[in-house]
Amino acid sequence: MSVRLKLMTIVLFVALLPVSISAYSMLSVHSESSNLRLAELHQKNAELGATFSKSYLSNAVSVLESLIRDRIDWAALSSDERTQVLWLIYEQLDGVVIVSLLDEAGNGIGPSVYRDVGESAEALQERPIILASQLSAFASKLPHADALQEGSAIGEALPPTDVEGATLPLAFSVQGTAGERWVVGVGLSLSPVCKQLTANRSEDTRLDLLSRTGASLCPTAEASAIPHRRLAAVLPAAEPSTLHYPDSSGRNLLAATAPAGADWTIVATQFASTAFAPRRRIQKQIVFWIGFGVLGALVAGVFLARGITRPIATLSHATGQIAAGRYDCQLVIEGGDEFAQLSNAFNIMSAEVQAWNTELTMRVDERTKALTQAQEQLLESKKMAAVASMSAGIAHEINNPLTAVISFAQVLEARARRDPANAKQASILGKLTESALRIHDIVKRMQRLSEESARGMTETPPSVLLDGALNKVREKLQAKEIELAQTLEEDLPNVFVQPDQLQHALVQVLDNSINAMDGESRCITITAKRMGDDLVQLEIVDTGRGIPASAMKKIFEPFYTLKGEWRGQGLGLAEAKQIIAANHGTIRAQSTVGEGTTISILIPVATERAHLV
């Protein structure tokens, strides 16, 4: 297979495979999300309808039962008063279509109250009605016996008419005359529920109220077009769910059901063709763009193959000329692509040799400089070792007599304080004790210069070192109202150090920065960042008075201090430098008088564990 065919095959493969996988994944995700969203919307619509249906029935039963059983003394009413009370009950709710009063045998006590179709059309539009043809059905479905036994009962709904929803028979037992129990029968229309469901549905989604057999309880003129007969078989399954089923004409329907009380079910339906229309549009777009991608990949493959094979042939010929010893062969390939760059590489080979020589010289200079720095650091280490040895000897010689001085001074001070007359002497002895203790502290710090830390070196995050040091000087920062700014580079590697010792060194540096700031601008900026692959740099910048250039070479020497500017015994930075050197790091200082000082501490990262030179 030629290079051209290989390139075209690769282009087609690279172009089509990701597009096809991406399209399939996107379609799968969209389909799953769409199905879930549709199910949630249908279920939510069904549940909203069920909530209204339950609320309507519960409210109606509560209002009617409270009025009929608790507020009316039926035994004390005359015949005309009973009729008026029945009309009062009729007027309580817009959904009431008929009210009857029955004795224990189920016979009517006086006429029932209702509006018939003989009334004006305007009056009938105000509220639902019951047809004269439904009166006998209402009487037969009224739960008379259940009401006498339980106090109240709900019967089976009467079928809806063309214009009215189903009528639900309600029965309430009351106390009649001569100890007899009567039953008040109320016909409650479900038309308000049906109107609410119609108002809440969208253009392509229906909400319907069904009985447990699947029959619609809303007006039949509107419900006749709804193919719910196939749904009746699954309704007794009871639990709310999202269903897929075909209608009588074979069109697939999506439906969600929710129980609505009194063995009713709210059904939210939508034709699957409408619900999945966006998905089909996406599928068509995906097919179109895949086809377009195939065509584009073929055209691009042809041009790409021509653009690659021609320069390859030219380079192959030039390589043959070089192999034959014609080193003056010049390549001329126009353009700014990699082949033109390769052509230039052939033409400037001699110049590259010169560049390599220059680079080699530069590397030798860099190595020489590195060796010089290593020698300087070695000399400084020897100086610090000598000072440490001298400090250990001096501290040993001073400690013993100093301990005796402190002890005797404390004893004399205690005796003097017992006698008020010796208050002045006690004060002098107290100052003597305080000064001796200060000498003792200086001796301890001198000893620390010569001691090797007993703790092992561990991998420690730079943030832990900085947090520990800042916690020790936070009170000083707050006391002098110094602003602190801290910036830590993300993903800093751990350093391999002695955490306590290095924290102590940082405290010494921070103390010097704090003591150097007395002006209006008081700010310390701490930065931690990675330097190359091997080092982490901790930089502490203050806005203090700064250090004169003449003193910069001596600030890390023991006992050196700038009197009147630095408060300490001159061991802080020397001690910090020795600790940092013991942890294979380096410390450097830059300062401008009147502007501030920058202390840079370089520490090797944990993976290197080598001395910094």
C-alpha atoms as one frame of an Amber mdcrd trajectory, in Angstrom:
protein
   0.000   0.000   0.000   1.379   3.392  -1.005   1.894   6.274   1.386  -1.013
   8.118  -0.254  -3.477   5.282   0.376  -2.201   4.868   3.912  -2.682   8.563
   4.622  -6.217   8.570   3.196  -7.089   5.480   5.238  -5.721   7.078   8.403
  -7.612  10.317   7.733 -10.888   8.449   7.212 -10.327   6.337  10.297  -9.355
   9.305  12.462 -12.193  11.440  11.121 -15.013   8.899  11.260 -14.255   6.819
  14.329 -14.343   9.663  16.895 -17.358  11.240  15.169 -19.260   7.966  15.123
 -18.414   7.127  18.735 -19.206  10.653  19.837 -22.510  10.656  17.935 -23.507
   7.280  19.348 -22.554   8.307  22.873 -24.338  11.634  22.547 -27.465   9.942
  21.176 -27.420   7.348  23.954 -26.978   9.971  26.644 -29.638  12.178  25.091
 -32.061   9.273  24.740 -31.565   8.213  28.326 -31.867  11.780  29.562 -34.893
  12.401  27.352 -36.651   9.255  28.542 -35.976  10.156  32.141 -37.112  13.740
  31.631 -40.294  12.679  29.848 -41.062  10.164  32.578 -40.511  12.811  35.244
 -42.709  15.368  33.447 -45.555  12.928  32.869 -45.311  11.620  36.419 -45.271
  15.140  37.813 -48.330  16.120  35.741 -50.166  13.024  36.919 -49.238  13.649
  40.536 -50.335  17.296  40.328 -53.702  16.201  38.962 -53.976  13.529  41.648
 -53.175  16.097  44.347 -55.962  18.385  43.114 -58.413  15.476  42.837 -57.667
  14.284  46.380 -57.872  17.828  47.712 -61.212  18.432  45.947 -62.786  15.251
  47.305 -61.325  15.649  50.810 -62.410  19.266  51.065 -65.918  18.520  49.792
 -66.432  15.616  52.213 -65.057  17.660  55.115 -67.261  20.699  54.411 -70.402
  18.638  53.829 -69.877  16.372  56.825 -69.217  19.339  59.125 -72.409  21.089
  57.940 -74.704  18.066  57.722 -73.734  16.150  60.852 -72.470  18.811  63.255
 -74.357  22.034  62.577 -77.931  20.998  61.744 -80.511  19.572  64.216 -82.547
  17.544  61.740 -85.014  16.232  64.316 -86.101  19.771  65.190 -86.800  20.882
  61.607 -90.233  21.090  60.002 -90.881  19.802  56.492 -90.423  23.238  54.891
 -87.303  23.892  56.962 -85.780  20.589  55.860 -86.295  21.577  52.234 -84.620
  24.930  52.878 -81.713  23.172  54.626 -81.319  20.822  51.651 -81.036  23.899
  49.377 -78.512  25.364  51.838 -76.387  22.233  51.500 -76.803  22.406  47.723
 -75.433  25.943  47.667 -72.374  25.150  49.877 -70.233  23.811  47.036 -70.322
  24.480  43.287 -69.827  20.786  42.654 -73.029  19.657  44.448 -75.725  18.678
  41.874 -78.373  17.017  44.068 -79.225  16.648  47.772 -81.732  14.085  49.146
 -83.010  13.115  52.615 -83.831   9.418  53.169 -85.202   7.450  56.102 -83.738
   4.185  57.437 -85.572   2.186  54.795 -84.168   4.322  52.012 -87.390   6.124
  51.240 -87.260   9.824  50.494 -88.304  12.283  53.166 -89.612  15.109  51.072
 -88.409  15.977  47.553 -84.743  16.064  46.536 -83.293  19.405  45.549 -81.471
  19.847  42.216 -81.570  21.924  39.050 -82.960  20.357  35.908 -82.396  21.173
  32.256 -85.499  23.308  32.162 -83.666  26.210  33.716 -81.999  28.947  31.659
 -78.721  28.281  29.899 -77.028  31.026  31.884 -77.975  29.414  35.178 -76.763
  26.003  34.027 -73.348  27.424  33.050 -72.720  28.563  36.613 -72.459  25.041
  38.056 -72.774  21.360  37.056 -76.229  19.699  36.837 -77.730  16.212  37.080
 -80.060  14.972  34.375 -83.478  13.634  35.247 -82.473  10.355  33.617 -79.680
   9.986  36.189 -81.873  10.364  39.288 -82.735   6.700  39.548 -79.093   5.700
  38.993 -78.066   8.142  41.726 -80.575   6.615  44.134 -79.378   3.077  43.350
 -75.681   3.889  43.829 -76.155   5.935  47.008 -74.316   3.997  49.822 -77.336
   4.181  52.178 -76.542   1.098  54.274 -72.844   1.904  54.582 -73.631   5.410
  55.823 -76.017   4.064  58.506 -73.301   1.680  59.686 -70.194   3.879  59.424
 -71.609   7.418  59.631 -70.542   8.448  56.115 -69.765   6.621  52.878 -68.786
   7.208  49.240 -70.538   5.264  46.497 -69.614   4.292  42.957 -69.511   7.243
  40.561 -72.271   7.673  37.996 -71.022   7.680  34.383 -70.342  11.119  32.884
 -72.540  12.727  30.269 -71.531  14.514  27.086 -71.173  17.803  28.930 -70.816
  16.903  32.607 -68.302  14.853  34.534 -69.219  11.800  36.590 -71.388  12.298
  39.686 -70.092  10.839  42.950 -72.775   9.740  45.492 -71.965  10.746  49.103
 -74.062   9.609  52.078 -74.064  10.984  55.667 -76.146   9.519  58.507 -77.922
  12.011  60.833 -80.231  11.799  63.838 -83.880  11.940  62.761 -87.116  12.078
  64.741 -88.234   9.429  67.240 -84.666   8.047  67.483 -84.633   7.080  63.799
 -81.467   7.437  61.707 -81.784   9.346  58.468 -79.371   9.580  55.563 -78.514
  12.754  53.667 -77.471  11.873  50.127 -75.331  14.333  48.154 -74.403  14.092
  44.499 -70.939  15.611  43.968 -70.002  16.363  40.343 -66.410  15.714  39.230
 -66.674  18.403  36.517 -64.499  20.881  38.534 -61.732  18.267  38.632 -62.067
  17.644  34.893 -61.958  21.386  34.138 -58.819  21.791  36.248 -57.141  18.877
  34.481 -58.059  20.391  31.092 -56.662  23.773  32.160 -53.353  22.269  33.333
 -52.554  20.172  30.295 -50.279  21.292  27.459 -51.039  21.185  23.735 -49.745
  17.659  23.226 -50.285  16.202  26.709 -53.610  15.094  28.220 -54.659  14.664
  31.846 -57.643  12.412  32.507 -59.454  11.026  35.516 -60.219   7.294  35.260
 -62.090   4.832  37.402 -60.479   1.572  38.533 -61.912  -0.111  35.419 -60.284
   2.418  33.102 -63.499   4.319  32.327 -63.176   8.086  32.045 -64.915  10.137
  34.753 -64.806  13.309  32.670 -67.321  14.377  29.954 -67.620  11.606  27.344
 -67.658  14.012  24.377 -64.081  14.959  25.251 -62.919  11.589  26.516 -64.203
   9.514  23.597 -61.053  10.212  21.604 -58.773   8.998  24.384 -57.783   5.330
  23.866 -57.557   4.201  27.490 -59.213   0.804  27.187 -55.901  -0.967  26.818
 -54.705   0.854  29.932 -57.500  -0.545  32.107 -55.760  -3.905  32.493 -52.690
  -2.401  34.176 -54.428   0.164  36.387 -55.139  -2.292  39.270 -51.341  -2.664
  39.636 -51.807   0.329  41.974 -48.315   1.858  42.246 -47.613   5.045  40.236
 -45.591   4.310  37.122 -44.777   5.420  33.596 -46.332   3.145  30.947 -45.916
   2.543  27.217 -48.892   1.092  25.359 -50.491   1.290  21.879 -53.905   2.826
  21.217 -56.604   1.267  19.077 -55.045   2.631  15.888 -51.606   1.250  16.768
 -49.979   4.543  17.717 -47.697   4.254  20.717 -48.584   6.276  23.797 -46.563
   7.329  26.808 -48.525   7.523  30.029 -47.899   8.156  33.695 -50.413   7.277
  36.395 -50.952   8.439  39.939 -53.643   7.355  42.452 -56.176  10.130  43.015
 -58.289   8.736  45.898 -61.587   6.823  45.896 -60.038   4.151  43.601 -59.462
   6.760  40.877 -56.384   7.221  38.766 -54.974  10.348  37.096 -53.447   9.504
  33.706 -51.066  11.862  31.861 -50.707  10.789  28.214 -48.734  11.896  25.169
 -48.200  10.329  21.764 -44.696   8.844  21.508 -44.269  10.371  18.039 -44.658
  13.828  19.550 -42.533  13.085  22.620 -39.620  11.651  20.623 -39.690  14.180
  17.770 -36.574  16.054  19.076 -34.676  12.761  19.256 -35.517  11.933  15.635
 -34.351  15.371  14.535 -31.035  14.823  16.325 -30.652  11.404  14.663 -31.156
  12.938  11.222 -28.646  15.670  11.965 -26.103  13.125  13.169 -26.476  11.036
   9.987 -26.141  14.157   7.850 -22.989  15.368   9.581 -21.392  11.899   9.512
 -21.949  11.795   5.746 -20.582  15.290   5.407 -17.571  14.242   7.515 -16.882
  11.264   5.199 -16.896  13.501   2.144 -14.721  16.108   3.830 -12.259  13.424
   5.031 -11.888  12.044   1.491 -11.166  15.464   0.013  -8.778  16.371   2.843
  -7.027  12.995   2.493  -6.310  13.583  -1.200  -4.790  17.020  -0.613  -2.877
  15.848   2.462  -1.390  12.886   0.596  -0.205  15.115  -2.250   1.283  17.626
   0.203   3.304  14.911   1.959   4.474  12.569  -0.830   6.044  15.305  -3.002
   8.370  16.721  -0.287   9.277  13.172   0.752  10.436  12.415  -2.796  12.527
  15.620  -2.856  14.102  14.825   0.510  14.830  11.266  -0.609  16.702  12.546
  -3.684  18.719  15.027  -1.553  19.636  12.284   0.915  20.990  10.230  -1.989
  23.124  13.193  -3.078  24.551  13.550   0.472  25.287   9.815   0.559  27.193
  10.228  -2.689  29.427  12.883  -1.125  27.836  16.009  -2.571  27.594  17.964
   0.685  26.963  21.226  -1.189  23.546  19.953  -2.210  20.932  22.575  -1.392
  17.269  21.799  -0.815  14.602  24.228  -1.942  11.204  23.388  -0.424   8.917
  26.371  -0.101   6.379  26.772   2.654   6.343  26.910   6.426   5.661  23.291
   7.284   7.925  20.627   8.787   9.350  19.649   5.375  10.547  23.200   4.771
  12.068  23.176   8.265  13.827  19.905   7.477  15.167  21.440   4.274  16.579
  24.359   6.236  18.160  21.908   8.666  20.144  20.351   5.792  21.243  23.745
   4.558  22.486  25.134   7.892  24.282  22.067   9.187  27.623  23.843   9.381
  26.094  26.699  11.320  24.745  24.193  13.811  28.263  22.887  14.464  29.336
  26.405  15.419  26.283  26.731  17.657  27.178  23.468  19.395  30.701  24.776
  20.063  29.271  27.982  21.591  26.885  26.008  23.720  29.703  23.730  24.920
  31.750  26.777  25.987  28.755  28.183  27.859  28.229  24.888  29.674  31.900
  24.802  30.754  31.547  28.342  32.134  28.401  27.382  34.007  30.096  24.323
  35.540  33.093  26.447  36.574  30.770  28.924  38.244  28.973  26.096  40.006
  32.311  24.730  41.305  33.276  28.204  42.568  29.992  28.511  44.437  30.493
  25.053  45.917  33.981  26.093  47.142  32.556  29.266  48.725  29.876  27.275
  50.473  32.489  24.811  51.742  34.545  27.702  53.199  31.432  29.096  54.882
  30.616  25.667  56.294  34.155  25.421  57.762  33.782  28.913  59.231  30.460
  27.956  60.838  31.988  24.721  62.149  34.860  26.661  63.733  32.451  29.129
  65.299  30.300  26.281  66.529  33.305  24.561  68.091  34.370  27.800  69.755
  30.787  28.415  70.917  30.631  24.972  72.493  33.849  25.588  74.405  32.829
  29.049  75.595  29.368  27.819  76.577  30.869  24.950  78.581  33.230  27.297
  80.436  30.536  29.879  81.156  27.704  27.533  82.131  29.134  26.272  85.448
  29.969  29.635  87.095  26.881  31.178  85.546  24.660  28.574  87.190  26.178
  29.408  90.572  25.700  33.142  89.978  22.027  32.653  89.072  21.427  30.412
  92.069  23.085  32.767  94.578  21.375  35.806  93.085  17.970  34.140  93.336
  18.621  33.112  96.963  19.733  36.634  97.930  16.770  38.150  96.101  14.369
  35.858  97.952  15.880  36.821 101.324  15.794  40.521 100.498  12.140  40.422
  99.520  11.203  39.085 102.957  12.233  42.368 104.545  10.454  45.510 103.192
  13.431  47.594 104.213  15.560  45.759 101.618  13.167  46.479  98.676  15.830
  48.425  96.762  18.369  45.658  97.269  15.767  43.075  96.144  15.130  45.107
  92.980  18.842  45.266  92.180  19.199  41.501  92.775  16.157  40.883  90.542
  17.794  42.823  87.701  20.999  40.875  88.334  19.081  37.589  88.088  17.332
  38.774  84.905  20.640  39.712  83.282  22.236  36.402  84.315  19.280  34.496
  82.802  19.703  36.450  79.596  23.374  35.429  79.488  22.211  31.856  80.103
  19.846  32.113  77.093  22.672  33.408  74.902  24.882  30.508  76.005  22.123
  28.034  75.133  21.825  29.526  71.660  25.586  29.305  71.238  25.412  25.633
  72.173  22.675  25.110  69.604  25.075  26.287  66.881  27.306  23.301  67.540
  24.736  20.606  68.199  23.573  18.092  65.652  19.812  17.587  65.603  18.761
  14.258  67.057  15.685  14.094  64.911  15.639  12.450  61.518  14.803  14.230
  58.273  11.320  13.633  56.887   9.265  14.558  53.851   7.347  17.705  54.800
   5.003  19.973  52.786   6.338  23.565  52.570   2.924  24.821  53.714   3.337
  22.962  57.024   6.727  24.637  57.637   5.329  28.095  56.886   2.157  27.597
  58.958   4.169  26.404  61.959   6.547  29.373  61.784   3.733  31.912  61.298
   1.839  30.540  64.295   4.863  31.326  66.490   5.152  34.946  65.344   1.466
  35.755  64.801   1.164  37.670  68.056   4.153  39.839  67.128   2.627  40.532
  63.714  -0.658  41.586  65.288   1.045  43.653  67.988   2.937  45.719  65.385
  -0.055  45.747  62.995   1.943  44.157  60.201  -0.001  43.008  57.150   0.777
  39.461  56.008   0.444  38.299  52.393   1.045  34.656  51.570   1.171  33.006
  48.115   1.827  29.268  47.728   2.203  27.753  44.292  -0.177  24.867  43.622
   1.111  21.269  43.728   4.323  22.123  45.552   6.420  19.000  46.172   7.434
  17.944  49.669  10.907  18.850  50.934  13.230  16.490  52.830  14.125  18.385
  56.015  14.066  18.409  59.799  10.675  20.160  60.304  11.230  21.564  63.798
  14.693  22.885  62.990  13.638  24.478  59.709  10.568  26.052  61.343  12.908
  27.532  63.935  15.084  28.966  61.164  12.014  30.531  59.512  10.988  32.054
  62.860  14.441  33.670  63.162  14.117  35.175  59.677  10.566  36.416  60.380
  11.695  37.900  63.715  14.376  39.933  61.937  11.807  41.163  59.391   9.340
  42.116  62.132  11.984  43.973  64.148  13.097  45.896  61.054   9.686  47.505
  60.427   8.679  50.660  62.294   7.355  52.869  59.480   3.851  53.382  58.141
   4.082  50.703  55.446   4.315  47.411  57.311   3.917  44.338  55.172   5.549
  40.917  54.965   5.033  38.912  51.779   5.755  35.177  51.819   6.001  33.259
  48.541   6.596  29.535  48.009   7.279  28.223  44.515   9.144  25.485  42.693
  12.477  26.294  41.082  13.137  23.810  38.328  12.769  20.127  39.161  14.984
  19.973  42.253  14.314  22.998  44.462  11.568  24.779  46.372  12.116  28.485
  47.072  10.682  30.174  50.180  10.914  33.936  49.807  10.233  36.390  52.673
   9.979  40.044  51.625   9.509  42.859  54.151   9.058  46.609  53.809  11.459
  47.483  56.629  14.393  49.842  56.742  16.642  47.575  54.740  20.304  46.615
  55.245  23.275  48.725  54.055  25.368  47.192  51.306  28.429  47.249  53.595
  26.671  44.927  56.058  25.234  42.412  53.579  28.287  40.085  53.727  28.224
  39.936  57.531  24.534  39.461  58.409  24.883  35.670  58.537  27.923  35.782
  60.825  27.430  34.948  64.536  27.103  37.889  66.940  26.821  40.407  64.121
  23.994  42.916  64.527  23.083  46.386  63.346  22.845  48.255  66.644  19.863
  50.475  67.020  18.106  48.743  64.125  18.106  44.995  64.783  16.925  43.751
  68.194  18.565  40.437  69.162  21.868  38.966  70.142  23.204  38.606  66.594
  22.605  34.835  66.473  19.235  34.704  64.650  20.318  34.721  61.008  23.545
  32.813  61.785  21.516  30.119  63.484  19.027  30.097  60.603  21.804  29.727
  58.041  23.375  26.789  59.877  20.010  25.017  60.200  19.231  25.548  56.510
  22.730  24.357  55.528  22.256  21.249  57.734  19.108  20.589  55.729  21.095
  20.849  52.481  19.656  24.229  51.568  20.954  27.736  51.030  19.841  31.171
  52.204  20.511  34.449  50.427  19.577  38.065  51.155  18.954  41.133  49.011
  18.161  44.521  50.501  17.686  48.161  49.601  17.941  50.753  52.353  14.574
  52.406  52.918  12.662  49.853  50.817  13.052  46.512  52.564  14.796  43.142
  52.544  14.238  39.910  50.610  15.374  36.608  52.121  15.411  33.646  49.693
  15.680  30.107  51.036  16.279  27.244  48.585  15.520  23.714  49.830  15.860
  20.481  47.831  12.667  18.588  47.068  12.106  15.270  48.822  12.967  13.097
  45.829  16.473  14.481  45.451  17.814  14.370  49.022  21.140  15.829  47.949
  23.262  18.737  49.161  22.632  21.978  47.340  25.829  23.361  45.815
